[in-house]
Amino acid sequence: MKRRKFITLLGSALACPLAARAQQGGKQRRVGVLTLYGETNQEVQGWLAAFREALGKLGWTEGQSIKFEYHWVGVDPSLIQQAAKDAVTSRPDLIISPSSPATASLLQQTRTIPIVFVQVVDPVGQGFVDSLSHPGGNATGLVNLETSMAGKWLELLKEVVPRLRRVVIPFNPGTTPYADLYLHYFKSTAPSLGVEVTAAPVEDLAALEAIAATQARERETGFVLMPSGFISGRTKEIAAIMARYSLPAIYSIRSFPEAGGLLSYGNDITDNYRRAATFVDRILRGDRPSELPVQFPVKFELVVNLKTAKALGLDVPPMLLARADEVIE
C-alpha cells in the first residue's frame, strides 16, 4: 500500500471511530424514554437535550443510528404504571427511567430489557440493584440524592433562618416510596440543630396549601420540600404557596428559587442526564447493565433567591452567599 493512500485511510478511520462504532452494522437502535412531566416543561426538555447531545458526541445520530420513543407521564403518579407498561410493550433496546416510582414500575414489567435510571434514591434499599458496584439485574444508572442530604437541607435552612424551631416535611406518598429513608435523617439531624421536624403526607396541592395555612400561624417554622415527581412537577404552584403564607422553604432543584422560592441545594440533574448517555452507549454496544456500577452525582449547586429572602425579612449570611453557585436578585 502506498504511503499516501495509507495515511488517507488512517485519517478517515480516526475521524469517525465513534460513528462507526455506533452504527452497529447499520441497525437503528430504539430507546424508550419515560418522563414524569408534560412535554411543554422546558426544564425537562433541557435535560433531554443534554442527554441527546452527549449521545451525539458518542457517535449516535438521532433518526439514523438511534431513535427515541417518548412516554410523557405528566405529573399524575397514577399514570406511571401505564406508561411503564406501554414502554415495555413496544420492546425497545433500552429504557430511560426518570425516577424511583418509574423504575419500580418498569421492573415489575420486565427483567430483560435494560433500564438506565437517571434519578433514584437508594437503589439497593428499594431493590432495584443487588449492590452499587454489581447491580446484578437489568437496571443500573445514576443516583439522584443521598438520603443524608436531608441533614444538609436542615443546616442550610437554619443558617438562613436562625430563629428556626420547627420544620415541616411535605411529601406525596405515591411519588416518594423512599420517604422513610429521608425522614430518618431528618429526625436524627434535627436535635443537633435545635429544631423539631414533622412529616406531612399530602395527596395534592390543596392539602399542601392547607398545611401551609396552618403553619403560617406559627412563628419560627420552615419547610423542606422532599424531592419527588409530585413536588418538582409543580414548581411554580408550590413556590407561590410558600410565598402566599410567607414561609421560608428549601428545595432540591434550582427551578424553585428561579420561580420565587427561597433557596435550593441539590445535584445538577442536567449533568445526570448527560452522564446517562455513557450507560446507554455501553449497553447498546453490548455491555450488560448487571456489570455497570451505579454512579453518584458529581455536581451540586446552591441557589439563593435574595429578593425572596428580603420579602421574608431574612438577612442571608454573606458566607452563604459567597458559597452560592447563583444568587437571584
Secondary structure, DSSP 8 states (H G I E B T S, - for coil): --HHHHHHHHHHHHHSHHHHHHHGGG--EEEEEEESS-TT-HHHHHHHHHHHHHHHHTT--BTTTEEEEEEE--S-GGGHHHHHHHHHHT--SEEEE-SHHHHHHHHHH-SSS-EEEEEES-TTTTTS-S-SS---SSEEEEE---TTHHHHHHHHHHHH-TT--EEEEEE-TTT-TTHHHHHHHHHHHHHHHT-EEEEEE-SSHHHHHHHHHHHTTSSSEEEE---SHHHHTTHHHHHHHHHHTT--EEESSTHHHHTT-SEEEEE-HHHHHHHHHHHHHHHHTT--GGGS--B----EEEEEEHHHHHHTT----HHHHHH-SEEE-
